C-alpha cells in the first residue's frame, strides 16, 4: 500500500471510535475512555460481542411465597420501595404495571428516585407522565428510552405496561419509591428494576434526573376571547426574550439535557384557528439573557411539521404518544402528549440551563401545559419546585376541556 494511503487510513481510524474495535477489548476500552468497572465499552448492539464486567441484579415484586401473587398493594398515603440498592451500579431498565380503580391514578401516584443517600429526590414525577403519556392516560407507543404497551381491554381500563431504558448510575446507593397520594388503595403494583453492579463508577458519571411541571392555564399574553383576534393579528405579536414562556426545566450545575415529554390540553385556541402550536422552543445555556437555541414552532421542536398531520406516531427519538383530532369541527382539541429525546444530540451546559417553549406564538394561549424534563448532571442538584398537590395535578375533565376549547370561537 502506498505510504500516503497508509498515513491517511491511520489518521482516519485514530480519530474515530472504530479504531478501538481492532484492538483487544481492554485496550479498546482504555482508548475509548471507558471505566473498567463498567465492563469496557458502553453497552449497545454494536458492542454485544465484547466481554463485560459487572453483575446483573434485579429488584422485583415477585411473590416470596413462591405462588403467583407477584405484586404489592399500596394503601392511600403509603409509599412502596421498589428498589433499595447498596454499592455502585447502573439501573438499566424499569418495568411497571398497575391495577388501580381510582380515576386518574397515574397522576395520583408519584415516582421518586434518590441517588447516593441524597434527601432531595433526583426523580419526582407522576408515574404516567414519567413513562411518556400525560393527562393520567395510557397509550400504546414506543421510543428508544420509554414506551407503553397497551390495547383492547387493558387500554379501556387505563392499564399499561410501562418501560424505561434511561441508564441511571449511582456510586453508593439507589432508592426508588412509588407513593400513593390517592384516596383508594393500589390493588396491584408489579415492577422490575434491573440493574448492574460495578466495582466503582468513573468520576465523570453524571446522575439522571426527571422533573414534572404544570401550568394550568398558562398565562396568556392576549385575550383571545375578546372576539377581535385572528391568526394574522396574533402573528404580529413579538416575543424575543422568552420571559412568558412555559418552563420545562431549570437546572444548575454541569450536565446535559436529554429531552422532555410535553402534554397540552388545548382550551384556548385562536378564533377559527384550532392549532395549539406555533410556539417556539427557547433554550438558555449557562445564564444567557437571550436564548442561544431558538426554534421555529412547537411541532418543529418535536421533529414534525405542518401541525402533526399524522396524529399519533412513534419514532426512536420523537413522536406523539397521545393525540386528539387533526381535522373536523374541533381540530387539535382535547388532550395531546408529544416527546423529544436528545439521545444523539444532548444539550450540554456547564453552569445552568433553562429550557422553555412558547404556549402558542408569543404565548397567546391560556391552555393546560404539563411536562417531564429528563437530564443528567453533577450533584448536588438545585431543589425542585414543590410538587403540586393531587387536586392540582389531575387532568381537566373532558366536558370542561371542550367547553374551554369552544369558548374562544
N, C-alpha and C positions, 0 to 999 in steps of 0.2 A: 504494500500500500504506500503511495507517495507520502512523503513527510508532511506536507501541508494538510492532507486529509486526516492523518493520524492526530495532528495537533488540533484540527477543527473538531473532531469527534471527542477528543479529550476535554476540550473546553465545554462542549455541549453537555456531555454526561456529568461533568463535575459540577455543573450549575443546576442540576435537576434532581428531584428525589429518586428518579430511576437509576441514578448512578449507584446508589447503595444496594440495589437489588442484585447486582452482580457480585456482591461481597457476601461473606458469611453473615448469618443473621445478627450475631452480636456486633460485628464490625459495622454492619449497615445501620443498626440501631444507634450506635455511638455517633456515626456521622450524621444521622438524621436528628440528633439531639434528643433522642428518646431516653427514658429513665429505665434502668434495668428492672426496677420493681414493677413496672407496668408491662412487662412481658415483651420488650422490644418495640418494634414499630407499632403505630396505632392500629387498633382493630379495624376490620373492614373486609369486604370481599376480596380486594386485591392482595391482602396480606394474610389470608387464612392459612396458607401453607407454611408460614414461619412459626417456629416453636415459641411458645409464650410461657411466662412465669405467672405466678398468682394462683389463686384457688377460687373456684366458683362456689358461691353461697346463696342461700335463699331464706327470706322470712315470708311465711305464708300463713293462711288461715286454715291449714289442714286440720282435720279432726284428730286430736291427740288420743282419742279412744280407739282409733282405727276404723271407725264407722264412716258414714258418708255425710256427716254434718260438717262440711268443710267451710264453715262460716262463723262469724261472730255477730252478735247483736250489739247495738249501741243505744243506750237509753237517752232520753232527752237530757241535755246538759252534760252528758258524759263524753269522754274522749277515748278513742281506741288507739293504742300504739301499734302501728303496723310494721315498724322496724325499729330496733334499738341495737345498734351495732357498735362494737368497740374495735379500735385499731384503724389502720389505713385501708382505703379501698375506693372503689367507684361503683355507684349504683348504675346498672346498665339498662334496666327495664323495670317498669312498674305496670302492673295489670290490676284493674279494679272492676268489679261489677257489684251492683247494689239492688236490693229489693226493699223498697220503702213506699208505703202507701200515702204518705203526706204529699200534697201538691207542692210543686216547686222545690222538692227536696234537694235537687242538685245545686240550688243556691243557699240552702239552709246548712248543708254540710261543708265544713271548712278543712282543706288540706293544708298542713304546715310541715316544714322541714327545718331542722336545726343541725348545723354542722359544727363539729369540734367543741361541743359544750356551750355554744352561744345561747344566750337567753332571749334574744330577739330573732324571730324566725327569718330565714332566708327565702322561704316559700310561704306565702299566705294568700290563699285564693279559694273561692268556692270550687268544689270538686268539678262540676260540669264545665265551667269556664276554663279551668286549667287544662282539661283534655280537649279543648278546641271548639266547643259549641256553647254559645251563651244562652241567656233567657231561660235557664233551667230546662232546656230541651236536650234531646238526643237526636243524632242524625248519623246515617251511615256515610262515612267519609274517610279518606286516608291522606296522610302526608308522611314525609320521611321521619320526623320526630314524634308525631302524635297521630292517633286515629281513634275512631269509634266504630264498633261493629254492632249493627242492629238491623231490624227489619221485622215485618209481619207483626205478630202479637207482642213481641218484645218492644218494638218501637211504639205500638199503640199504648202499651203500658209504661212508656217513658223509661225503658230499661236498655242498657247497652253494655257491652264490654268496652272498657276504655284502656288505652295503652299509651305509654310514654317511653321513648328511647333516648331522651336527652341524657348524656353522661353526667353524673353528679359526684364529683370527687370529695373525699374527706380525709383528713390526716390522722385524727384521733378518735372520732366518733360520728355517728349519724343517727338521728332520731326523726322518724316520720309519724305523724298522727292524723287522725280524722276526728273532728269534733262535731257532734250532733247538736246544732243550735236550733233544731226544730222542736215541735211540741209533741211529736209522736216518735216512738222507738223505730230505729232502723231494724227491720226484721232480719236482714241478711247482708253482711258486708263480707265479700270474698276478695282476697287480694294475694298477689305475689309481689315481692320486692326482690329482684335478682341483682346480685352484686358480686364483685370480685374483691378478694382480699389481697393486699400487697404488703411488702416489707415496709415501704415508705412511698410518699408522693414526691415528685420533683418540686423544687422550691417555687417554680413559676406556675404551679397548678392553681387556677382560679376557681372560685366556688360558684355554683349555679344558684340563680335567684329567679323568683317569679312573683309578680305582684299584680293584684286585681284593683281596678279603679272603676268608678262610675260617676257620671254627671247626668242627672235626670230632673229637669231637662238641662241641656247645655244653654248657657246664656246667649240669646240671640242679639246680633248687632243691629237688627232692624225688626219692626213689627210687620210680619208677613200677613197678619190677619186684618190689616187696615184696608185692604181692598185696592190699594194704589200701587202694588208692587207686581212686577213680572220679571221674567228671566233677564230680559235686556237691561232693565233698571238695576237689578241686583248685580249684574256683571260690571257696573260702573263703580261699585264699591272697591276700596283699596285696603289691603292688609299686608304690610311689608315686614312688620316686626313679630307677628305671631302671638301678641300678648293675650288675645282672647281665645287662642286655640285650645282644643281638648288635649290634655296632657296624658300621654300614655306611660311615660317613665321619666323620673328624675332620680339620678344616682350620682354618688360622689365616690371617688376612688379611681383605681385603674382597672380597665376591663374592656369588654366588648358586648354590645347589644346584638342579640341574635334573633330578634323577631317579636311578633305580637299576634294576638287574636283580638279582633275588634268586632264588637256587636252593636248594632244600631236598630232601634225601633223608631221608624220614621213618622213622627206625629206632628211635624210642622213643615210641610212642603211649600215651595213657592207656588202660588196660584197657577193652575194649568201647566205645571211642570213638576211631575212627581219625583224625579230623580233626586236621591239624597246625596249624591256625590258632588263633584267639582271642588271639594275641599282639598287643599294641598298639604302634603306632609312637609314638616319643617323640623330639622334636627340641629340642635345647638351642641357643639362639642367644646369641652374644656372652658366653659364660662363665656362663650361667644355672646355678644349682644345681638348680633344678627345671625340667623342660621346659615351655616355653610352648605347644608344639604337641603335643597328646596325642590319639591316635586311639582307635578302638573295636574294632579287630580286624584281623588280617592281611589278609584279603581286602577289608576296607573301605578300607584304605590303598591297595590296588591297584584301587580303584574297582569292586569286585564286591560280592557279598553271598551269604549262605547257602551258604558253602563251595564256591565255584566250581562250581555245578551244571552249567554248560555245558562244563566241562573246557577244552580248548584253544580259545582265541579271540584274534582280533587286532582292535585298535582303534587310532586315531591316537595316543593318549596312554597307554594302559594295556591290559593283556591277560595271557594265559597262553601263552607261546611253547612250553612243553613240559609235558605233563600226563600223570599217571597215572590210575588208575581212580577214579571218584567213587562207585561202587556195587559190589555184590558182596561176596565174603568178605573182601577186603582193601582197603576204601575209603581213598583218599589214601595208599596205599603207593607205594613207588618214587620216581622222580625227577621233580621239578617245577621249572619256571622261570616267574617272573612279572615283569612290568615296569610301572613307573610313571614317566612323564616329566612334569616340571613345566614344560612349554613355555609355557602360558598363565598359570601361577601359580608362578613361581620363588620359592624361599625365600631372601630376602636376608639377608646378615649383614655387619656392619661390622668385627668383630674376629675372630670364630671361629664355628664351627658343629660340632655333634656330632649325627649322625643315627643313631638306634638303633631297634631293634624287638625286642619280646619274642619268645622262641622258645617259643611256647605261652603260655597265661595264666600270669603270674607266673614265666615262664621254667622251666616244668616239663619241657620236652622236651630230651633229650640227643640231638639229631639233627645231621645234616651240613648246615651253613649256609654258603653262599658268596655273594658279591655283587660287582657292579661299581657304583661310585658315579660319577656324572658331574656336574661343576660347573665354573663359571667363577670366576676370582679374579685378584687382583693378584699379581704376583711380587715377591720370591721366595716360593715355597710351602714349607710345612713338609716336612721329609724324610719320604718314605713309609715305612711299615713294610717291613722286609726281605721281599721276595717269597719265599714258601715254596719249598723245593726241589721238584724234579719229583715225587718219590715222595709228597710230602705234598700235592700238587695233584691227583693222579689220583682219579677217581671211585671210589666203593665198588663192588666187583663185585656183580653182580645177586644172586647167591646169598647173599652176606653181607648185602646190603640187606634182603632178605626175611626172612632169619633174625633180623636185628635187629628188624624190624617185629613179628614174632610173639613175640619173647621176652617182651614185657610182658604178653601175654594169659595 
